[in-house]
Amino acid sequence: MATQHDPYPPGAEGGPANSGANPGGPPGSTPIAAGAPNTGNLGPQSTGPRAPGPAQGGPRGAGQWGGGGRGGYGGYGNGPVPPRPERPRTRIFPIILGLLIVLGGGMLSLLFFISMFIPVGGGAGSGGGLFSSMSLGGHPIAILEINQPIGPGDWFDFWMDSLSKIAGDDEIKGLVLRINSPGGSVASSQELYDEVANLRDKHGKTIYVSMGDVCASGGYYIAAAADRVFANRGTLTGSVGVISTSIQIDEFAKEHGVNVETVKTGRFKDLGSMFRPMNDEDRKAFALLLDDAYGQFIDDILAYREEPLDAARSRLEDADWDHFLFEKPEEAGARAFLLQIADGRVYSGAQAHKLGLVDELGSMHSVIDRLAGDLNVEADTKTFEPRQSRGLLDLIAMKVKESIPDIHGSWALQYRMVGF
């Protein structure tokens, strides 16, 4: 039988000091025959894990778990590798997470408290939901922006209260009304028109309108009550008319097995119902309603703009009538002219100026300077601009309200430009 090769033969350099002795054993131990189990001084060889002992053994393969060489627990041993000592688990991550949760909850509670008592987005002269108790500061010129579709709601209340506040302040001599709106409901547009007219006629304020990107239909309705109307060349304005739309789903409902029964006290009580088509009688009744609202629009424009419209008509040449696709009315006067140009179409600021719907072309800053000059106040005077003030909860509620579709008032009359 061949003998087992020993990498450190007796007497070799780097081998054990007890040449011929049991490799890895203590000095003077009995040599181990080739192929025989190495029991050394440990007794019979065990197949299970052994208890760690003091480091000993030869210079090669010596390990910290006992005798070195092939028969011990050293680097060349056959025993199992001892488990790595378990490192203590850190608890820093749960601590950080807990702190973030506590701080986040505290911030939310603080914001909730602030939203209950401190308005967000307010400016000088605003608070209490609309205005603060602060004085307006003696500013001779006020600026108010109407920059939303016109209709009932928080913005409408803010505009009305702002105009009322300006009317009651004797220090304010003039108002620049900045309008950037496609219009809206008939009644709301009329209320704002009446308030502007009241500010002008009863309180003696000078009112100049500065049109933004869009000042159409109900927006123009309000502008017509001002002393002077300014627009940019590319402003979209006009759209003088009334519109009302409805959705008809009667055929769709029948196809899907939906039956709707209506009990009414008069033949027109369900006029405009989406569950039945309109007949000729319905259309005639509804046309009477729209014509009446249209007539009110015309009358209110003429109440303050009859002279500018008359002057514009006198300036138009025959080619201009063809250019604008108008039919020259036989009747003279501003009313006949307005009925011709108030066909619902939208005009640019430059076109509206030519037709007498707008007095001058210019930016908002030029309007402020012009009003300051007409009022004999310094051009760089400070202006008072009321701003709507909302709490955090108000802003959240407003966003929720805007996300809910309007399911009522589908047949409401509107002074509004289509597409906005």
matplotlib code that plots the C-alpha trace (Angstrom):
import matplotlib.pyplot as plt

x = [0.0, 1.4, 2.1, 0.3, 2.3, 3.3, 4.0, 6.4, 8.6, 10.6, 13.6, 12.5, 12.9, 9.8, 8.5, 7.6, 10.4, 9.7, 10.9, 9.0, 6.5, 2.8, 2.4, 0.5, 0.9, 2.9, 6.6, 7.4, 4.1, 3.9, 4.2, 1.1, 1.2, 0.1, -3.6, -4.2, -6.6, -5.0, -6.2, -3.2, -3.7, -7.4, -8.6, -10.8, -11.7, -15.2, -17.5, -19.4, -18.3, -15.6, -15.3, -12.8, -9.5, -6.4, -4.4, -1.7, -0.2, 2.4, 3.4, 1.3, -2.5, -2.6, -6.0, -7.6, -9.8, -7.1, -4.4, -3.1, -2.2, -4.4, -5.8, -6.6, -9.1, -6.6, -6.6, -5.9, -8.2, -11.2, -13.5, -16.5, -15.9, -17.1, -20.0, -19.2, -19.9, -23.3, -23.0, -25.3, -28.3, -28.5, -31.7, -30.9, -33.4, -36.5, -35.5, -35.2, -38.5, -40.2, -38.8, -40.0, -43.5, -43.7, -42.3, -44.7, -47.7, -46.7, -46.3, -49.7, -51.3, -49.5, -50.7, -54.3, -54.1, -52.7, -55.4, -58.1, -56.8, -54.4, -55.4, -53.2, -52.5, -53.8, -52.3, -52.6, -56.1, -57.3, -58.3, -61.4, -61.9, -61.8, -60.5, -58.6, -59.4, -56.3, -56.8, -56.4, -53.5, -54.8, -54.0, -55.8, -56.0, -57.3, -56.8, -59.2, -58.8, -61.6, -59.7, -62.1, -65.3, -68.2, -70.7, -71.8, -69.1, -66.2, -64.6, -67.9, -68.4, -64.9, -65.4, -68.6, -67.3, -64.1, -66.2, -68.3, -65.2, -63.7, -67.0, -67.0, -63.4, -63.3, -59.5, -59.8, -60.4, -60.1, -60.2, -58.4, -60.6, -58.5, -60.7, -59.4, -62.6, -64.6, -67.8, -70.3, -73.8, -76.2, -77.3, -73.8, -72.5, -75.4, -74.7, -71.1, -72.2, -74.6, -71.9, -69.4, -72.1, -73.0, -69.3, -69.1, -72.5, -73.2, -69.7, -67.9, -65.1, -63.3, -63.2, -60.8, -61.0, -57.8, -58.6, -56.3, -56.1, -59.9, -62.6, -65.6, -69.4, -70.1, -66.6, -67.4, -70.8, -69.0, -66.5, -69.2, -70.1, -66.6, -65.6, -63.0, -62.2, -58.6, -57.5, -54.4, -54.2, -54.6, -57.2, -60.2, -63.3, -66.9, -68.9, -72.0, -74.8, -76.5, -76.0, -77.4, -76.6, -78.0, -77.2, -79.8, -79.6, -83.1, -82.0, -79.1, -81.3, -83.8, -81.0, -79.8, -83.2, -83.6, -87.1, -87.8, -91.3, -92.0, -95.0, -95.4, -98.0, -97.5, -96.5, -93.2, -92.2, -89.7, -88.5, -84.9, -85.1, -82.3, -84.7, -86.8, -86.1, -87.2, -90.1, -90.9, -93.0, -90.2, -87.7, -90.0, -90.5, -86.8, -86.0, -88.2, -86.1, -82.8, -84.0, -85.0, -81.6, -79.9, -82.0, -80.9, -77.3, -77.8, -79.6, -76.9, -74.1, -75.9, -76.5, -72.8, -71.4, -73.9, -71.7, -68.5, -70.6, -72.2, -68.8, -67.4, -70.3, -69.7, -66.1, -66.8, -66.5, -68.4, -65.4, -65.4, -68.9, -67.9, -64.7, -66.5, -69.3, -71.9, -75.1, -75.3, -78.5, -81.0, -81.8, -79.5, -78.2, -76.0, -78.6, -78.9, -75.2, -74.7, -77.3, -75.3, -71.9, -73.3, -73.8, -71.9, -68.6, -65.3, -63.1, -59.5, -58.7, -57.7, -61.0, -63.0, -61.3, -62.3, -65.9, -66.3, -66.4, -63.0, -61.9, -58.1, -55.3, -52.7, -51.2, -52.3, -49.3, -50.3, -53.8, -52.6, -50.4, -53.3, -55.7, -53.1, -52.7, -56.4, -56.8, -53.8, -51.9, -48.3, -47.8, -45.8, -48.3, -48.9, -52.1, -54.4, -55.1, -57.5, -56.6, -58.6, -57.5, -58.0, -57.1, -55.5, -58.7, -60.4, -57.9, -58.4, -62.2, -61.9, -59.9, -62.3, -65.3, -63.6, -63.0, -66.8, -68.7, -71.6, -74.7, -77.3, -78.2, -77.4, -79.9, -78.7, -78.4, -74.9, -73.1, -70.0, -67.7, -67.8, -64.7, -63.9]
y = [0.0, 3.4, 5.8, 9.1, 12.0, 14.4, 18.0, 18.3, 15.2, 14.6, 16.8, 19.1, 22.8, 24.4, 21.0, 20.1, 20.3, 16.6, 15.0, 11.7, 12.4, 12.8, 15.9, 18.5, 16.7, 17.7, 16.9, 13.2, 11.9, 8.6, 8.7, 7.8, 5.1, 5.8, 5.5, 5.1, 7.5, 10.4, 10.2, 12.1, 12.9, 13.5, 9.9, 8.2, 10.5, 12.0, 12.7, 15.5, 19.1, 19.4, 22.0, 24.8, 24.5, 26.5, 27.1, 24.5, 22.5, 22.9, 26.1, 25.3, 24.9, 25.9, 27.4, 29.0, 26.0, 23.5, 21.3, 22.2, 20.0, 17.4, 15.9, 19.0, 22.0, 24.1, 25.4, 21.9, 20.0, 18.0, 19.3, 21.7, 25.4, 27.1, 29.6, 33.3, 35.2, 36.9, 40.7, 42.7, 44.2, 47.9, 49.7, 53.1, 52.6, 52.0, 55.0, 57.3, 56.0, 56.7, 60.2, 60.9, 59.7, 61.9, 64.9, 64.4, 64.1, 67.2, 69.2, 68.1, 69.1, 72.5, 73.1, 72.2, 74.7, 77.4, 76.9, 77.4, 80.8, 82.2, 82.9, 81.6, 83.7, 86.9, 90.3, 93.8, 94.6, 91.0, 88.8, 87.5, 85.3, 88.4, 91.5, 92.2, 95.0, 96.9, 100.3, 100.5, 102.8, 105.8, 104.5, 106.6, 103.7, 100.2, 97.2, 94.3, 91.2, 89.2, 86.2, 83.3, 82.1, 84.2, 82.4, 81.8, 80.8, 82.0, 84.0, 85.8, 86.7, 88.0, 90.3, 91.6, 92.3, 93.9, 96.3, 97.1, 97.8, 100.1, 101.9, 102.7, 104.0, 107.8, 107.7, 105.6, 107.8, 105.3, 101.5, 99.5, 96.5, 93.8, 91.3, 88.0, 85.8, 84.2, 85.1, 83.0, 82.9, 85.6, 86.7, 86.8, 88.9, 91.3, 91.6, 92.5, 95.0, 96.7, 96.9, 98.5, 100.9, 101.8, 102.4, 104.8, 106.6, 106.8, 106.8, 108.9, 106.5, 106.5, 103.0, 101.9, 98.3, 96.5, 93.4, 90.4, 87.4, 87.0, 89.4, 88.0, 87.7, 88.1, 89.6, 92.2, 92.7, 93.9, 96.0, 97.9, 99.7, 101.3, 104.8, 103.6, 100.2, 99.2, 96.0, 94.5, 94.1, 90.4, 90.3, 88.0, 90.0, 90.5, 87.3, 89.3, 86.8, 84.1, 80.4, 77.4, 73.7, 70.4, 66.7, 64.4, 60.8, 59.5, 57.1, 55.9, 55.2, 53.2, 51.1, 50.2, 49.5, 52.7, 54.0, 57.5, 58.6, 62.3, 63.8, 67.5, 70.3, 72.2, 71.4, 73.2, 72.0, 69.5, 71.9, 70.9, 67.4, 65.2, 62.2, 63.5, 65.4, 69.0, 69.6, 72.8, 74.2, 73.7, 75.5, 78.5, 78.8, 78.5, 81.1, 83.6, 83.1, 83.6, 86.6, 88.3, 87.7, 88.9, 92.1, 92.8, 92.4, 94.9, 97.4, 97.4, 97.9, 100.8, 102.4, 103.4, 102.9, 104.4, 107.3, 105.3, 102.9, 105.7, 107.2, 103.9, 103.4, 106.8, 105.9, 102.6, 102.7, 100.4, 98.1, 97.7, 96.3, 93.7, 93.0, 92.1, 90.2, 92.7, 93.8, 97.5, 98.3, 100.7, 102.1, 104.7, 104.8, 102.8, 100.1, 99.0, 98.9, 97.0, 94.4, 93.9, 93.4, 91.5, 88.3, 86.1, 86.2, 86.9, 89.9, 90.7, 93.8, 95.7, 94.8, 95.7, 99.0, 99.7, 98.7, 100.9, 98.0, 99.1, 102.7, 102.4, 99.8, 99.4, 97.2, 97.1, 99.3, 101.9, 101.8, 102.4, 105.3, 106.8, 106.6, 108.1, 111.0, 111.6, 111.6, 114.0, 111.6, 110.5, 107.9, 105.7, 105.9, 102.8, 100.9, 98.9, 95.4, 93.3, 89.6, 86.6, 84.9, 81.2, 78.8, 75.5, 73.6, 76.1, 75.3, 71.6, 72.0, 74.1, 71.5, 68.8, 70.9, 71.6, 67.9, 67.1, 67.6, 70.1, 67.9, 70.7, 73.7, 72.2, 74.6, 77.7, 80.7, 81.9, 85.0, 82.9, 82.3, 78.8, 76.8, 78.2]
z = [0.0, -1.0, 1.8, 2.2, 0.9, 3.6, 2.4, 5.4, 5.6, 8.7, 8.9, 6.0, 6.3, 7.7, 8.9, 12.5, 15.1, 16.2, 13.0, 12.6, 15.1, 14.7, 12.4, 14.1, 17.5, 20.5, 20.7, 21.4, 20.0, 18.2, 14.4, 12.5, 9.9, 6.4, 6.0, 9.7, 11.4, 13.1, 16.7, 18.1, 21.7, 21.3, 21.4, 18.8, 15.9, 16.2, 13.4, 15.2, 16.0, 18.6, 21.3, 20.6, 22.3, 22.6, 19.4, 18.9, 16.1, 13.4, 11.8, 8.6, 8.9, 12.5, 13.4, 16.3, 17.0, 18.0, 16.6, 13.1, 10.2, 8.6, 11.8, 13.8, 13.5, 11.6, 8.0, 6.7, 9.1, 8.1, 10.8, 10.1, 9.8, 13.0, 12.6, 12.3, 15.4, 15.0, 14.7, 16.9, 14.9, 14.6, 15.6, 14.0, 11.0, 13.2, 15.3, 12.2, 10.8, 14.1, 14.2, 10.6, 11.5, 14.6, 12.8, 9.8, 12.1, 13.9, 10.7, 9.5, 12.8, 12.6, 9.0, 10.0, 12.9, 10.7, 8.1, 10.7, 11.8, 9.2, 5.6, 2.8, -0.3, 1.1, 0.4, 1.7, 2.3, 2.3, 5.1, 7.0, 3.9, 1.7, 3.4, 6.5, 8.9, 7.7, 6.1, 2.3, 3.0, 1.1, -2.4, -5.1, -7.6, -7.1, -9.3, -9.5, -11.7, -13.0, -14.3, -14.0, -15.8, -14.4, -12.2, -8.6, -6.2, -4.1, -6.9, -7.7, -4.0, -3.9, -6.9, -5.6, -2.1, -3.6, -5.6, -2.6, -0.5, -3.2, -3.5, 0.3, 0.4, -0.4, -0.8, -3.9, -7.0, -9.8, -10.6, -13.2, -13.9, -15.5, -17.2, -18.6, -18.8, -21.6, -19.8, -17.9, -16.6, -17.5, -14.0, -12.6, -15.5, -15.0, -11.3, -11.9, -14.6, -12.2, -9.5, -11.9, -13.1, -9.5, -8.7, -11.6, -11.4, -7.6, -6.1, -8.7, -9.4, -12.7, -14.1, -16.9, -18.2, -19.3, -21.4, -21.1, -23.5, -23.5, -22.6, -24.4, -24.0, -20.2, -19.8, -22.4, -20.8, -17.6, -19.5, -21.3, -18.0, -17.7, -18.6, -21.1, -22.5, -23.5, -25.2, -26.6, -30.4, -30.1, -27.3, -28.1, -27.4, -28.6, -28.7, -27.9, -27.7, -25.6, -25.7, -24.0, -24.7, -23.6, -23.9, -25.4, -24.2, -24.9, -27.7, -25.6, -22.6, -24.7, -26.2, -22.7, -21.3, -19.3, -19.1, -17.7, -16.7, -16.2, -14.3, -14.9, -14.3, -17.5, -21.1, -20.8, -17.4, -18.8, -21.5, -22.2, -20.6, -21.8, -21.9, -24.7, -27.9, -28.4, -30.7, -32.6, -29.9, -27.4, -29.7, -30.1, -26.3, -25.7, -28.5, -26.7, -23.6, -25.4, -27.4, -24.2, -22.6, -25.8, -25.8, -22.2, -23.4, -26.2, -24.0, -21.4, -23.9, -25.5, -22.0, -21.9, -25.4, -27.8, -28.7, -29.4, -31.6, -33.5, -34.2, -35.4, -37.8, -39.3, -39.9, -41.7, -45.5, -47.9, -48.3, -44.5, -44.4, -47.0, -45.2, -42.0, -43.8, -42.5, -44.2, -44.0, -42.1, -43.6, -40.2, -38.8, -35.2, -32.8, -32.1, -35.7, -36.0, -32.8, -33.8, -37.0, -35.3, -32.3, -34.2, -31.6, -33.4, -31.7, -32.7, -32.2, -30.1, -33.2, -35.0, -31.9, -31.8, -35.4, -34.6, -31.5, -29.0, -27.6, -27.1, -27.2, -27.6, -24.8, -22.1, -18.5, -17.4, -20.0, -18.7, -15.1, -16.3, -18.3, -15.4, -13.0, -15.5, -15.9, -12.1, -11.7, -9.4, -9.7, -12.4, -10.0, -7.2, -5.2, -6.1, -3.9, -5.2, -3.1, -3.1, -2.3, 0.9, 1.5, 4.2, 3.4, 3.9, 1.6, -1.1, -0.7, -0.8, -3.9, -5.8, -4.8, -5.9, -9.3, -9.8, -9.4, -12.7, -12.7, -13.0, -12.7, -14.7, -18.1, -19.6, -17.9, -20.1, -20.6, -22.0, -22.8, -25.7, -27.0, -26.5, -23.0]

ax = plt.figure().add_subplot(projection="3d")
ax.plot(x, y, z, "-o")
ax.set_aspect("equal")
plt.show()
